[in-house]
Amino acid sequence: MKKIIDGFLLAIQFLTVIPYNKEVLFDEDRSRWTVKSFPAVGLISGLFVTLLYVLLVNFTNISSLFLTFFLLFIYLAFSGFLHLDGWMDCSDAFFSYQNKEKRVEIMSDSRVGAFAVISLVFLLGFRFLFMYESLLSSSFHFIFLLFIPIVSRFGLGVFLMKTPLAKQSGMAFAFKKGLSKADFYFYIIAFIIFVFIFSLFSTSFIILSAASLLFLFFSKSFVIKHFGGITGDTLGAYVEGKETFLWGIIWLLL
C-alpha cells in the first residue's frame, strides 16, 4: 500500500504543479505505480477545471470568450506547462528534417526554434477555437471537461508501455524499465470501466474513446518512424496533441 501511495504522489510531483515536495524513493515498484496513477492525475485536473467551469457559469456573468481562455490556461498551468515544452521540442526536431538520431539530439537542446513557436501557436489556436465553439453549443455538457484529461492520461500510460524507447536514458526510460504485461492489463481493464461509466451519460464518449485509440495508434507509428521511439518530450507532445485532437472531435460532434 505504501508503494501505491508513493507512486501516486510521484505522479503528482511529475505531472502537476501541486506543491508536494516530499522526497520519495524512486524504484521500479514505485515507478510502476506512478505510471498506473497517470489517469488519477488526469481525474484531479479534470475535477478542478470542471468545478471552476460550474462556478463561473453559475455565479458570474463572464463572457464565453474569457471563460474559454481561462479554462485553457488552467488546463495548461495545472501541468506546469510541462507537456507544451515536449510539444515544442518535438516540433523543432521533426521540422529539422534530419535523421532519427539527430532529431533525438535536437530534442535535448534547450533552445527554442521558429518551428516550435509556429506549431505552438497553431496547436493552442485550434484548441481554443474548438473549445470556444463547443462551449457555445447548447448540447455541451461539462462532463467533457472531466473526460478529456483522464482519457489523455490513459493514453499516455499505454503510449509509454507499448512504444519502444528512442534512447536508453531520460524520463521515458526511467518510467518504462519497471513496467510489465500485468501493468498493461491493469490499464486495459481500468480503461474499459472508465469508458463504460462515461458512456452512461452519452454515446459521444464511446466515439471519443474510439478516437482516442486511433490517435494512440497513429502516434505510436509516427514516433517510431520519425524519432525511433519515445522520449520524455514525445510523451508530453502526445498529451498536448491528443487533447487538441479530442476537442476537435467534440467540436465536430456538437
Backbone torsions as a table, in degrees:
resi	resn	phi	psi	omega
1	MET	NA	-38.6	-180.0
2	LYS	-63.0	-38.7	179.6
3	LYS	-68.1	-34.0	176.9
4	ILE	-64.4	-46.6	179.5
5	ILE	-63.9	-44.2	178.5
6	ASP	-61.2	-40.3	178.2
7	GLY	-61.8	-42.5	177.7
8	PHE	-63.2	-43.6	179.9
9	LEU	-65.2	-36.4	176.4
10	LEU	-65.5	-38.5	177.0
11	ALA	-62.4	-39.7	176.6
12	ILE	-61.4	-44.0	-179.4
13	GLN	-64.2	-44.1	-174.8
14	PHE	-73.6	-37.6	-166.7
15	LEU	-109.1	-2.8	-178.1
16	THR	-136.8	174.9	175.0
17	VAL	-104.0	12.4	176.4
18	ILE	-59.7	125.5	-172.4
19	PRO	-74.1	76.8	174.5
20	TYR	-122.3	108.6	-171.6
21	ASN	-117.5	16.5	179.2
22	LYS	-67.4	137.0	179.7
23	GLU	-73.7	128.5	178.8
24	VAL	-125.0	133.4	178.4
25	LEU	-60.3	128.6	-179.1
26	PHE	-105.8	95.5	176.3
27	ASP	-118.1	-174.7	-174.2
28	GLU	-65.7	-39.5	179.5
29	ASP	-64.2	-44.8	179.2
30	ARG	-69.6	-32.5	176.0
31	SER	-61.8	-42.9	178.7
32	ARG	-60.4	-44.9	-178.8
33	TRP	-73.5	-24.5	173.6
34	THR	-63.4	-47.7	179.8
35	VAL	-64.0	-41.0	-179.4
36	LYS	-70.7	-11.8	178.0
37	SER	-92.9	-3.9	-179.4
38	PHE	-53.0	-48.6	179.4
39	PRO	-61.2	-32.5	178.2
40	ALA	-64.7	-37.3	175.7
41	VAL	-65.1	-40.4	175.6
42	GLY	-61.5	-37.5	177.7
43	LEU	-62.7	-43.9	179.3
44	ILE	-62.0	-45.8	178.3
45	SER	-60.4	-46.5	-178.6
46	GLY	-64.0	-41.8	178.8
47	LEU	-62.9	-41.0	-179.0
48	PHE	-64.2	-47.5	-179.6
49	VAL	-67.0	-40.3	179.2
50	THR	-62.6	-42.3	178.1
51	LEU	-62.0	-44.3	177.6
52	LEU	-59.7	-43.4	-179.7
53	TYR	-60.4	-48.3	-178.6
54	VAL	-61.7	-43.3	-179.7
55	LEU	-65.7	-44.8	-176.9
56	LEU	-68.8	-38.5	-179.5
57	VAL	-70.0	-37.9	-173.6
58	ASN	-91.2	-22.2	-173.8
59	PHE	-123.4	6.5	174.6
60	THR	-136.8	169.5	176.7
61	ASN	-118.7	34.0	179.5
62	ILE	-67.4	156.1	-177.4
63	SER	-74.2	159.1	177.1
64	SER	-63.9	-30.8	179.8
65	LEU	-64.7	-48.8	179.2
66	PHE	-66.4	-40.4	-179.4
67	LEU	-58.5	-45.3	179.9
68	THR	-62.5	-47.5	-178.8
69	PHE	-62.4	-40.9	-178.8
70	PHE	-66.2	-44.2	179.1
71	LEU	-64.6	-39.8	177.1
72	LEU	-62.0	-42.8	179.0
73	PHE	-62.1	-43.9	-178.9
74	ILE	-63.8	-42.5	176.6
75	TYR	-53.6	-47.5	-175.3
76	LEU	-73.9	-41.3	-176.9
77	ALA	-68.2	-30.4	-179.0
78	PHE	-59.2	-33.9	179.0
79	SER	-92.5	6.7	-178.6
80	GLY	67.8	23.0	-178.8
81	PHE	59.8	18.3	-177.8
82	LEU	-60.3	-45.0	-176.3
83	HIS	-69.6	-31.5	177.6
84	LEU	-64.4	-35.5	176.8
85	ASP	-61.1	-41.3	177.5
86	GLY	-64.0	-41.0	178.1
87	TRP	-59.9	-44.4	-177.7
88	MET	-67.6	-42.9	178.9
89	ASP	-63.1	-41.4	178.6
90	CYS	-66.4	-36.7	179.0
91	SER	-64.3	-45.4	177.4
92	ASP	-59.3	-43.8	-178.1
93	ALA	-67.3	-45.3	-177.5
94	PHE	-63.6	-45.4	-176.2
95	PHE	-81.3	3.5	173.2
96	SER	-76.4	-20.9	-179.4
97	TYR	57.7	33.8	175.9
98	GLN	-94.6	-180.0	176.6
99	ASN	-75.0	173.5	-174.5
100	LYS	-59.3	-44.4	-177.3
101	GLU	-62.3	-41.4	-179.9
102	LYS	-68.3	-36.8	179.0
103	ARG	-64.1	-41.5	177.4
104	VAL	-62.9	-37.6	177.8
105	GLU	-65.5	-41.1	-179.8
106	ILE	-63.5	-36.6	179.6
107	MET	-62.7	-24.1	-179.6
108	SER	-84.3	-8.7	-179.4
109	ASP	-76.7	129.1	-177.8
110	SER	-75.4	-13.5	-179.0
111	ARG	-74.9	149.6	-179.6
112	VAL	-106.7	128.1	-179.6
113	GLY	-98.0	174.4	-177.9
114	ALA	-62.6	-39.7	-177.4
115	PHE	-67.2	-30.5	176.9
116	ALA	-63.6	-43.8	-179.0
117	VAL	-68.3	-44.2	-179.6
118	ILE	-61.7	-46.6	-178.7
119	SER	-66.0	-34.5	178.7
120	LEU	-65.0	-42.5	179.4
121	VAL	-59.6	-45.5	-178.4
122	PHE	-72.2	-37.1	177.7
123	LEU	-58.6	-54.0	-177.1
124	LEU	-74.4	-30.9	177.4
125	GLY	-62.6	-48.3	178.8
126	PHE	-65.8	-40.1	-179.8
127	ARG	-64.6	-41.1	178.6
128	PHE	-60.8	-44.5	-180.0
129	LEU	-64.6	-43.9	178.7
130	PHE	-60.4	-45.4	-179.2
131	MET	-66.4	-44.0	-176.1
132	TYR	-61.1	-50.0	-178.0
133	GLU	-71.0	-29.1	176.5
134	SER	-69.1	-42.5	179.5
135	LEU	-64.0	-28.6	179.1
136	LEU	-75.8	-19.7	-177.0
137	SER	-69.7	139.3	177.9
138	SER	-68.6	-17.0	-179.5
139	SER	-91.9	-1.2	-178.2
140	PHE	-67.0	136.9	176.8
141	HIS	-121.4	135.2	-176.1
142	PHE	-61.2	-16.6	179.7
143	ILE	-65.5	-22.4	174.1
144	PHE	-57.7	-36.8	-178.9
145	LEU	-65.9	-29.7	178.2
146	LEU	-81.2	-37.5	-174.1
147	PHE	-66.9	-45.6	-171.7
148	ILE	-56.0	-54.1	-177.8
149	PRO	-66.4	-29.4	179.4
150	ILE	-70.1	-50.0	-176.5
151	VAL	-67.4	-30.6	178.0
152	SER	-69.0	-34.4	177.9
153	ARG	-76.5	-30.8	170.8
154	PHE	-58.9	-48.0	179.8
155	GLY	-62.4	-37.2	179.3
156	LEU	-59.9	-43.8	179.8
157	GLY	-64.1	-45.3	179.7
158	VAL	-67.7	-39.0	177.4
159	PHE	-57.6	-42.7	178.3
160	LEU	-66.4	-41.9	-175.5
161	MET	-70.4	-39.5	-167.9
162	LYS	-104.2	4.6	179.6
163	THR	-115.6	133.5	179.8
164	PRO	-65.0	160.3	179.7
165	LEU	-82.8	145.5	175.5
166	ALA	-84.2	-23.8	178.8
167	LYS	-152.6	154.8	-176.6
168	GLN	-92.4	48.1	177.4
169	SER	-164.1	169.6	177.0
170	GLY	95.0	-176.9	-175.1
171	MET	-64.2	-45.9	-178.4
172	ALA	-60.0	-41.4	179.0
173	PHE	-63.3	-42.1	-178.3
174	ALA	-63.8	-39.4	-179.9
175	PHE	-74.8	-37.0	-170.4
176	LYS	-78.5	-29.3	-169.2
177	LYS	-65.7	-22.5	-178.8
178	GLY	-97.7	2.1	-174.6
179	LEU	-83.0	153.2	-179.7
180	SER	-136.9	176.0	177.5
181	LYS	-62.2	-33.5	179.3
182	ALA	-60.7	-36.7	178.2
183	ASP	-66.7	-37.9	177.9
184	PHE	-64.9	-43.8	178.4
185	TYR	-63.6	-36.7	175.3
186	PHE	-57.6	-45.2	179.9
187	TYR	-63.8	-43.5	-177.7
188	ILE	-62.5	-46.5	179.7
189	ILE	-62.8	-44.7	179.7
190	ALA	-63.3	-37.8	-179.1
191	PHE	-67.9	-41.1	178.6
192	ILE	-61.2	-44.1	178.0
193	ILE	-62.7	-43.5	179.6
194	PHE	-59.3	-48.2	-179.5
195	VAL	-64.4	-41.2	179.8
196	PHE	-60.4	-44.8	-178.9
197	ILE	-62.5	-46.5	-178.0
198	PHE	-71.3	-30.0	179.4
199	SER	-66.2	-18.4	176.4
200	LEU	-66.8	-24.9	178.9
201	PHE	-83.0	-40.2	-176.8
202	SER	-166.6	148.0	175.3
203	THR	-69.3	-14.5	178.0
204	SER	-58.3	-31.7	-177.9
205	PHE	-73.0	-25.9	173.5
206	ILE	-68.9	-42.4	177.9
207	ILE	-63.1	-43.8	179.5
208	LEU	-64.7	-36.9	178.2
209	SER	-66.3	-40.9	177.1
210	ALA	-64.6	-40.9	177.6
211	ALA	-63.9	-35.8	177.8
212	SER	-61.9	-42.1	179.0
213	LEU	-66.9	-39.9	177.3
214	LEU	-61.6	-41.9	178.8
215	PHE	-65.0	-36.3	177.7
216	LEU	-62.2	-47.6	-179.6
217	PHE	-63.6	-41.5	178.1
218	PHE	-63.3	-44.6	-177.7
219	SER	-63.3	-40.7	178.7
220	LYS	-61.2	-47.2	179.1
221	SER	-63.6	-39.5	-176.8
222	PHE	-64.4	-49.0	-175.8
223	VAL	-70.9	-32.2	177.1
224	ILE	-67.2	-42.4	-178.3
225	LYS	-67.6	-42.3	-170.8
226	HIS	-101.7	-20.7	-178.3
227	PHE	-125.6	-8.8	-178.5
228	GLY	84.3	-2.1	-179.4
229	GLY	148.1	-166.0	-175.7
230	ILE	-94.1	153.4	168.5
231	THR	-135.3	177.9	175.6
232	GLY	-59.1	-36.5	-179.6
233	ASP	-67.3	-40.7	179.8
234	THR	-67.3	-30.4	176.2
235	LEU	-65.0	-43.3	177.4
236	GLY	-64.6	-42.9	179.0
237	ALA	-62.3	-36.1	179.2
238	TYR	-60.1	-46.8	-178.4
239	VAL	-61.5	-47.7	-177.5
240	GLU	-67.0	-42.6	178.7
241	GLY	-63.9	-41.2	-177.4
242	LYS	-67.2	-41.1	-178.6
243	GLU	-65.8	-39.5	175.9
244	THR	-65.1	-42.6	178.8
245	PHE	-60.3	-45.3	-177.9
246	LEU	-69.6	-34.8	174.3
247	TRP	-65.5	-32.8	174.8
248	GLY	-64.6	-39.1	177.5
249	ILE	-65.7	-42.2	177.1
250	ILE	-60.1	-43.4	178.0
251	TRP	-58.3	-43.0	178.7
252	LEU	-66.8	-40.6	-178.9
253	LEU	-65.5	-37.5	-176.4
254	LEU	-83.9	NA	NA
